[in-house]
Amino acid sequence: MTEITPAELGDRIGTDEAPLVVDVRSQEEYADWHVPGSINVDVYDELQSDPAAAAESLADLPEDREIVTVCAAGVVAETAADALRDRGYDAKTLVDGMNGWSRVHRSAVVRTDLDGTLVQVARPGKGCLSHVLVADGEAAVFDPSHYLAAYDAILEAYDADLVGVFDTHAHADHVSGGADLAARHDVPYYLHPDDALAIDVAPIADGETITVGTVDIDVIHTPGHSEGSVTFALAGEALLTGDTLFHESVGRVELGVEAGIEDSDVESNAATLYESLQRIIERPDDAVVLPAHDPGSPEPPVSATLDEVRARNPDLDRDRAAFVRTLAADVPDHPPNFERVKRANVGRADVPDDELSELELGPNRCAAE
């Protein structure tokens, strides 16, 4: 066997059976986005022009470890694995490279006091977090990716009927699977109308309550990151904050403006976000904060109480003026292809199925830095 699937690698990372992952891309590409725990040996160009010279650069790797080579799509990494096997190494190639890693989904139950079960689905290659609520035989999915099989598997495992699909906002880093998942199960797709510019949705409004099984889902309109951003409060026990509030940061405020779908400006969005955050941080201290993204390669469950977030998040310590000034001045690198992704999620662009994976490749950059 000369290959390893992304799913198998994901299952083995962090265990005693974890292989040594060797990323052969450039230092810049590796620094931008990589498999957690991997090391970088920058021999990508050499592997294409002079594989023998590249093999010399790889010769210092430990001989007693199973090695998995990685590049963008797996082609050049396969050359590296061949060279390593010629030298006696136990070497495999990650199928589809970082493209494949981007598709991995992992899930775990979040500990809450809900009258039901809340499952977090992490997509470590994108830093995305989505959630599945199961209560009294009914289920709701929040912020799904377009890889719908991950959610169908959870519904089947819990023998639950999907009754609604929810997006906290129109995402900028990945194409939502919300509308497609809702259509597959013939259930409502809930999105705030300020983010549903050209797409059919079941509109939601501030103060509205939607019940799934025995759990009430309260809608809190928390604009700033996007005009239609909402936070879903689950029975007062969990806060699905989308990209409004992360554990150690807050959402960016310029993406919708620069994608050409908002008429506001960065400063006014920052001021709006500040007011939205005040509505969240007044919630109970022990409410579990569950954002839609984690800037690293998340291993579920990623959770923290609101009290813990207040202590860890420097953005919550700033007064209004300092908050607006900081966010308006701090514009980090954009998520890859964010304009087209954002426009697709509000219904103003179509992305063919065969282009989805490539469109989403790259790191998550939805948090202000």
N, C-alpha and C positions, 0 to 999 in steps of 0.2 A: 504494500500500500504506500503510494507516494504522495497522497493528498490527505488533507484534513478539512472537514467542513467547518464553516463558521460556527454553526450551532454546537458542534463537538468542542471546538476551541473555547467557546463561551462557557460551556459546562465545566471545563477543566481549569480555567483560570482561577487562581486563588485556592486551588487544592494541592495535595501532595503529588498529583499526577500532572501538574502544569508543565508544559514544555517551555523551552527557551524560545521566545518569538524574536526573530531577527528581521528587522525592517530594512530593506536594501534601497529604499528611496533616498532622495536628497535630504540633507539635514534640515532644510527649510520646510519641506513637505512633512517630514517626521515631526518637527517641532509644532507644526500647525495642527496635526491630527494623527493619532496612532493608537494601536491596541495597548491597553494598560499593561504595564510590566514589561513591555518589549524593549529591546535595545536597537540602536541604529548603527548600521555599518553602511556608509554611503558608497556603494559600488554600482549604482544603477547604470551609469554611463559605461563603466568598464565591462559590465556584464553583457552589454550589447556590442561593444567594439572589440574587447579583448578578454574573453571569459577566463583564460588562464591566469592573467594578471589579477582579475577579481578574485579568483580562487585563493591566491596568496594572501589577499586582504582578509579572507574569511578563515584562514588557517589557525588563528589564535582562539577560536571558539572552543569551549570545553567539550572534550570528547566523550564525557560520560553523561551528557544530556541529550534528550530528544530535542531536535531543533525544528521549528516551523518558520519558513521563510515567507515574507510578505512584501508585496509591492501594491501598486494601485489596482491592477486587475488580475494579478497572478501569473502573467506570462513571463516577465523577467525574473520573478522570484522562483519560477520553476527552473530556470537556468542555474540560479544559485543553488537550489536544492540538488540538482544533478551534480554540480561541481563538488558539493559537500559529500554526497554519497560516494563519488569517485575516490574521495579521501578517507572513506570508512565511517563517515558520520551516519547516524540515524536521522535523516532529514526528510521533511515533508513540506509541501507547499500549501498555503491557505487557499482554498478554492475561491476564485474570484477576488482574491486580495481584499483591499479595503472596501471595494464594492460589496463583497459578500459580508464583511464585518458590519457594514451599515445596516444590513437586513436582520441582524440577530435581535431577538426579543427574549427577555427573561422576566419572570414574574415571581412575586412573593406577597403574602398577606401582610397588610399594615395593621399593627395593633391599635385598636380603637375601642371605645365603649359603645359603638353603634349596635343597634339591634339588627345585625346583619354582618356580612363579610365584605371587606374592602380589599381588593387585590390591586397591587401596583404592577404595571407592566413597564419595564425599563427597556430602552433601546440603546445599549451602551455605545454603539458606533455613532449615534447622533446626539447623545445626551438627552433624549426625549423621555418623558414620563407620562404615562396615561394610566387611567384607573377604571376598574370595573366594580360597581357596587352590586351586591347580591343580597336581596332581602325578601323573605317570605315567597320564594319561588320566582321573583321578578328580578330583572337586572337592568342596569344602565351603564353605558360606556362613556367615558369622558376623554376627550382629546386623543382619539385613536389615530394611529398611523394608517397608511393605505395597505398595509400587509394584514388583511382582515382575518386570516387563518388564526393568528395569535389570539384574537378575541373570541372567535367561534369555538376554539378549543376550551377556553375558560368557561364559556356558557355551557358547553357540553359537560365539562367536569362537574359543574355545580347543578346540572339539570335545571337551569334557569331560563325563563323566557325573557328575551330582550324586549323592553317596553319603550326605550328611548336612547338616543345618542346625543351627547352634548359636547360642544366645543366652547372652551373658555374665551376664545377669540380667534380671529383669522391669523393663523401662524405665519411666520416669515421664514422658518428654517426647513419645514417639511410640508409636503402636500397632505392635507387632512384626508383621512378615510371616512370621516363622519357621514357625509351624504351617501356614499356608496354602502356603508354598513347599514345605515337606516333603511335604504331602499331594498337591500338584500332581505331584511327582516320585516319590511313593511311597517316601520314604526316612525315616529316623528324624529326629525333632526333639529335640535334646538341650537340656535345661534342668535346673538343679539342683532337686531336689524341694522344697527350702525356698522356692523361688519358684514352684513349680508347684502352687498350692493347690487348683485345681479345673480342671486342664487335663491331658489325656493327653500325656505326654512319654516319651522315652527317658531315664531318670534317669542322671545322672552323679555321680560321687563323687570326693572328694579322693584324689589318687594314681592315678586311673584313666588309662589311655592308650588312645587311639583312633587308628588309623592310616588315613590317607587317601593312597592311592598309596604313595609312598615316605617320607612325612613322618609322624612320630609327634606326636600332639597330647596333651600332658600336662595333666591337670586339676588346678588349684590352687584349693582353696576359699578365697576371700578375702572373707568377709562383712564387713559394716559399712555400706556404702552400701545394700545390701539383704541379707537373711538368706541368700539363695541366690547371691550374687555369686561368680563364679569368674573366674580368669585362665587363659587358654589359652596354654601354652608350646609353641611350634612348633619342635620339634627343637633347642631351646636357642638358636635364632637370633632368634625374635620372641616378644614377650609381648603378647597381646591382653588388655588390662587392663580392658576395659569401662569402668565409671564408678568403679572402685576407685582408679586412679592416672591422672591427667592429666599433661601435661608441666609445668604450672606450678601445679597445684592437686590436690585430691583430691575424692572424691565426697562429696556431702551425706549427712547421717546421720539426717535427720528425716522424709524423705518417706514411707517405709513406715509409720512410726508415725502420722503425720497422715492418711494415707489409710485408716487403720483396719485394716491387714492385718498389723501386727506388734504383739506384746505387750510388746516391749522399750521402753526409753526412749532419749532422745537421748544421754545420757552413756554408757550401756553400749554403744550402737552405736559411739560415737566411740572407746571403748577397744578394741572389737573391730576396728575399722578400723585402728587403730594397729598391732595385732598382725598383721593381714593384710599391711600394708605392709612389715613386717619380712621377711616371707616373699618378697616381690617384690624388695626392694632388695638381697638377698643373691645375686641371680642375676648372671651374667657382665656385666661392664661394657659389652661391645659388643652385648648383646642389644637389639634394636630395640623400643621401647615404642610400642604402637599402641592408643590408647584408643578408646572408642566414640563420643566426642564431642569437639568443639573449640568453645570458647565464641564464636568469631567466625564468619566465613563461610568455611569451610575450602576451600582449593584443593589437591587431592590431588597428590602424597602428603604427608600430615602425619605426620612420624616424627621420632624422636630416639632416640639410644642411652640406655641406662639411666644411663651415666656422665654424659651431658649433662643428663638429667632430675634427677639428684641435685644438680647444680650450679645448676639453674634453679628448683627447686621449694622454696620456703621451708617448706612443711609437713613436709618430710622432715628438716629441721634441728631440729625441736622435740622435747623429751623427752616422755614419755608424758603427764605431768600437764599440760604446756602445750598439747599437742596436743588432749587431751580438753577442756580449758577453752576453747580457741579455737573448736573446731568446735561445741561445745554452745552457745556464746554467740553465734555468728555465723550468723544465719538470714536469708539474703537472700530476695528475692521468689521466690515459687514458680513453677515452670513452669505455663503455662496448662492448666487442666483436669487437673492431674496426678492427682487422686484417681481420676477415671474412667479415665484412661489406664492408671494403675498397676493398677487393679482389672481392667481388660480383659486386661492382659498376664499376670495370675495366674489368669485364668479365672473371675473373679467378676462380670464385667459383659460385656454384649454391646454392640457398637457397629455399627449398620447401615452398610453400605458408603457410603451417601450422606451419612453424617455424619462419616466419617473425616477428610476434608480439613479441615473447619472445626474439628473437635476439636483438631487438632494445630497450628493456627495460632499463631504467636507465637515468641518467642525461646527458646533453649535455656538452662536454668538448673539443670543437674544438678551443677555444680561448686560446692564451697564457695568463698566469696569472702573 
